[in-house]
Amino acid sequence: DVLKEERWSIIAELSFKSEKIKSSNKRYEHIPENDLTKICSAVEGHPLAIEFSMLLVSYGKNVDDLIKNMAEFSSIKKVEEFSKRLFFDILDHHKTSKEEKQCFLKCSVFKSKFSIEEVLFIHNNKDVFPLITNLIDKLLITNKDGYYEIHPLIRTFSYERLEEKKSTHEKAADYFISKREDSINISLEEKIFYHLSESENWNEISENIGLMRTKDGVCCNVDGMTADKALMLKNDLLSVTVVDIIYRT
């Protein structure tokens, strides 16, 4: 009896999740409730996998054909691997244009939320807003409070596909460098350092971040006025990552 109650509880929860997702978008209205329950059960209630599955079903993919691939994944991360398969099915679908795909892959260089200005900059101010809108519609990008964001799992998958990683990171670094003001912004400096290091532009790191090697280790070359304004301690800009990369250069 206890097992039956647990089973019905799980079924009820999955049914609730499927109905909630179904009501979130008109394109899901035609998907039968039974198919939604199948999807939720197969992907163990994983929200990202559910949404990707429903999007592919709305494209005309058969539910049974979709979930039968789950058997190929037997590891602990099988749902994550299945989500990756679903993601690439969406990215490579004929409804995703070449321009949308390229725009999305470039956006994967941003580790956290990003603005439309940042996207425009890495695309040389080409109007990519319509592409971003379509990518939101495909569940690949979310929009909240005026910023865009890519799910960390999706970002990992898409970043693997990006061919021009170094040049895109370098372009992103240029954007953040242009946003510097008189007072130091630690968050901004971290973004600059991240993108320059990913572009492997060590000379630019030395010139723009001001890190230097001394006999005692690594230090940050900041003038006294800037240090006083930012209330900096002598090791504020140093981290294990920074030290490690500087040693390797």
Solvent accessible surface area in square Angstrom, and as a share of the most:
residue,aa,sasa,rsa
1,D,139,0.72
2,V,106,0.61
3,L,142,0.71
4,K,134,0.57
5,E,122,0.55
6,E,92,0.41
7,R,146,0.53
8,W,158,0.56
9,S,67,0.43
10,I,102,0.52
11,I,54,0.27
12,A,62,0.48
13,E,95,0.43
14,L,20,0.10
15,S,28,0.18
16,F,138,0.58
17,K,66,0.28
18,S,0,0.00
19,E,71,0.32
20,K,132,0.56
21,I,24,0.12
22,K,40,0.17
23,S,94,0.61
24,S,84,0.54
25,N,46,0.23
26,K,168,0.71
27,R,56,0.21
28,Y,5,0.02
29,E,109,0.49
30,H,119,0.53
31,I,1,0.00
32,P,74,0.47
33,E,86,0.39
34,N,96,0.49
35,D,30,0.16
36,L,0,0.00
37,T,35,0.20
38,K,70,0.30
39,I,0,0.00
40,C,1,0.00
41,S,62,0.40
42,A,26,0.20
43,V,0,0.00
44,E,114,0.51
45,G,7,0.07
46,H,54,0.24
47,P,92,0.58
48,L,15,0.08
49,A,0,0.00
50,I,1,0.01
51,E,62,0.28
52,F,0,0.00
53,S,0,0.00
54,M,1,0.00
55,L,0,0.00
56,L,5,0.02
57,V,15,0.09
58,S,25,0.16
59,Y,43,0.16
60,G,66,0.63
61,K,81,0.34
62,N,83,0.43
63,V,8,0.05
64,D,73,0.38
65,D,63,0.33
66,L,1,0.01
67,I,35,0.18
68,K,132,0.56
69,N,30,0.16
70,M,21,0.09
71,A,93,0.72
72,E,107,0.48
73,F,38,0.16
74,S,109,0.70
75,S,64,0.41
76,I,179,0.91
77,K,126,0.53
78,K,65,0.27
79,V,16,0.09
80,E,54,0.24
81,E,67,0.30
82,F,0,0.00
83,S,0,0.00
84,K,49,0.21
85,R,79,0.29
86,L,1,0.00
87,F,0,0.00
88,F,36,0.15
89,D,50,0.26
90,I,0,0.00
91,L,0,0.00
92,D,74,0.38
93,H,41,0.18
94,H,155,0.69
95,K,99,0.42
96,T,9,0.05
97,S,42,0.27
98,K,169,0.72
99,E,91,0.41
100,E,9,0.04
101,K,54,0.23
102,Q,71,0.31
103,C,2,0.01
104,F,0,0.00
105,L,13,0.06
106,K,39,0.16
107,C,0,0.00
108,S,0,0.00
109,V,0,0.00
110,F,10,0.04
111,K,129,0.55
112,S,59,0.38
113,K,115,0.49
114,F,1,0.00
115,S,13,0.09
116,I,39,0.20
117,E,94,0.42
118,E,15,0.07
119,V,0,0.00
120,L,48,0.24
121,F,56,0.23
122,I,5,0.03
123,H,21,0.09
124,N,111,0.57
125,N,117,0.60
126,K,119,0.51
127,D,102,0.53
128,V,1,0.00
129,F,109,0.45
130,P,72,0.45
131,L,31,0.15
132,I,1,0.00
133,T,65,0.38
134,N,61,0.31
135,L,0,0.00
136,I,55,0.28
137,D,78,0.40
138,K,18,0.08
139,L,42,0.21
140,L,2,0.01
141,I,2,0.01
142,T,82,0.48
143,N,87,0.45
144,K,152,0.64
145,D,129,0.67
146,G,61,0.59
147,Y,93,0.35
148,Y,14,0.05
149,E,82,0.37
150,I,11,0.05
151,H,79,0.35
152,P,101,0.63
153,L,32,0.16
154,I,3,0.01
155,R,39,0.14
156,T,72,0.42
157,F,8,0.03
158,S,0,0.00
159,Y,41,0.16
160,E,99,0.45
161,R,87,0.32
162,L,2,0.01
163,E,161,0.72
164,E,59,0.26
165,K,59,0.25
166,K,107,0.46
167,S,66,0.43
168,T,5,0.03
169,H,0,0.00
170,E,70,0.31
171,K,63,0.27
172,A,0,0.00
173,A,0,0.00
174,D,64,0.33
175,Y,24,0.09
176,F,10,0.04
177,I,40,0.20
178,S,75,0.48
179,K,105,0.44
180,R,82,0.30
181,E,144,0.65
182,D,130,0.67
183,S,60,0.39
184,I,40,0.20
185,N,79,0.40
186,I,68,0.34
187,S,64,0.41
188,L,22,0.11
189,E,18,0.08
190,E,109,0.49
191,K,73,0.31
192,I,0,0.00
193,F,22,0.09
194,Y,37,0.14
195,H,4,0.02
196,L,1,0.01
197,S,12,0.08
198,E,69,0.31
199,S,9,0.06
200,E,90,0.40
201,N,33,0.17
202,W,85,0.30
203,N,116,0.59
204,E,58,0.26
205,I,2,0.01
206,S,60,0.39
207,E,135,0.60
208,N,33,0.17
209,I,20,0.10
210,G,16,0.15
211,L,8,0.04
212,M,88,0.39
213,R,130,0.47
214,T,56,0.33
215,K,199,0.85
216,D,130,0.68
217,G,15,0.14
218,V,18,0.10
219,C,47,0.28
220,C,24,0.15
221,N,102,0.53
222,V,44,0.25
223,D,84,0.44
224,G,50,0.48
225,M,135,0.60
226,T,29,0.17
227,A,27,0.21
228,D,106,0.55
229,K,118,0.50
230,A,33,0.25
231,L,156,0.78
232,M,34,0.15
233,L,127,0.63
234,K,196,0.83
235,N,89,0.46
236,D,60,0.31
237,L,30,0.15
238,L,50,0.25
239,S,55,0.36
240,V,132,0.76
241,T,82,0.47
242,V,13,0.07
243,V,40,0.23
244,D,66,0.34
245,I,15,0.08
246,I,17,0.09
247,Y,123,0.47
248,R,156,0.57
249,T,77,0.45
